[in-house]
Amino acid sequence: MTSSLRSLDDTLADLLARARPVAGVERVPVLDACARVLAADQRSTIDVPSADNTQMDGYAMRAADVPAPGTRLRVSQRIAAGHPGAPLIPGTAARIFTGAFIPDGADAVVMQEQCEAQGDEIIVGHRPVAGEWVRQAGEDIRRDAVILRAGELLRPQAIGLAASVGLAELPVVRRLRVGCFFTGDELVMPGEPLPPGALYNSNRFVLVSLLRTLGCEVTDLGIVPDNLAATREALRAAAAGCDLVITSGGMSVGEEDHVKPAVQAEGELLQWQIAIKPGKPLACGRLRRPAGEADFAHFIGLPGNPVSSFVTFLILVRPFLRRLQGVVRTEVAPRRMRADFDWPRPDRRREFLRARINEQGGLDLFPNQGSAVLTSTVWGDGLVDTPPATPIRRGDLVDFLAFNDLLT
């Protein structure tokens, strides 16, 4: 334990070093595999395309049969996609349509705009070269080539690629099981009356939605009373069936903050004070499972302020989750963008400022950067990653982390 503030980079490196991908693989239909994590390399069993085919509507022919523009050729057959043609008779052409296989004997395609049809003949207005407008067999994918790597988060285009080589199922890492609960006697649920001093529990809705967006199987234990016994019981219940337990609030050292001592009683706690704003407090540790169960459950305690919790989740918890899910590349590359604002009084900590992209392609800053201002996260398109003690002047280029990138 240490009271000093750790850098974000060191904190993230420690988190990722503690993360080991969960065990367990399941096979799912390719159509259901989007947003899952691939568990094993996938190879193609075929060449793609499986045979030479045409990239254009036009006429297949032998390039040697057209010594000059203006050559006449008889059209000897018609070939549509999905209907193989007969071998090409020398000195003739085949009417052919995009995607159709090139007939044996042909080696080039002349697009229809360069040919003039006259009865059962064409006048070829272009002298082709062998291979013109022909997609070669295996040009896209060779048989036995690796098309998808283990640890890849499967996007729609990867699903299409798997289907294109005939794969009906894919092995994916089982869903990460995450338990969460929220502390604070002041918290009430939307739809209930709001007593004096109470708050609607927005963190519950943000965190559960974030976890589901990232493909987790969520056990939501709701609001836990502010006492040590109830907090310990919630931790035990979550650890019994989950890979990771996340809490929000109760991580300070006040008399009503019970998460720290509860985690210490149920496992071990590594408390980090991180040099970032918003989101300085973060707790990380692990929880013992019930007797007879192997291993342990990871634990992360998030700040109670809604923006602090949201930002800390995106910057630190998201890559940790992805690593537990088996994703190989967890980093998000920032975009270099123009600041259309001034930030003359930076903090000594690394700051994440809520901003959005304006019509001029620059970034505007939300006027209130407070850690409780949840409207800034809805208004904004992402976060400006600002180094410690670094002022920003209008026109400077800054690192921008888009919410769309942080939520994948």
Secondary structure, DSSP 8 states (H G I E B T S, - for coil): ---SEE-HHHHHHHHHHH------EEEEEGGG-TTSBB-S-EE-SS-BSSS-EESSSEEEE-GGG-SSTTEEEEEEEEE-TTS------TTEEEEE-TT-B--TT--EEEEGGGEEEETTEEEE-S---TTTTEE-TTSSB-TT-EEE-TT-B--HHHHHHHHHTT--EEEEE---EEEEEEE-TTEE-TTS---TT-EE-HHHHHHHHHHHHTT-EEEEEEEE-SSHHHHHHHHHHHHHH-SEEEEES--SSSTT--HHHHHHHHEEEEEEEESEES--EEEEEEEE--TT--SEEEEEEE-SSHHHHHHHIIIIIHHHHHHHTT-S------EEEEB-S-B-S--SSEEEEEEEE-TTSSEEE-S---TT-THHHHH-SEEEEE-TT--B-TT-EEEEEEHHHHT-
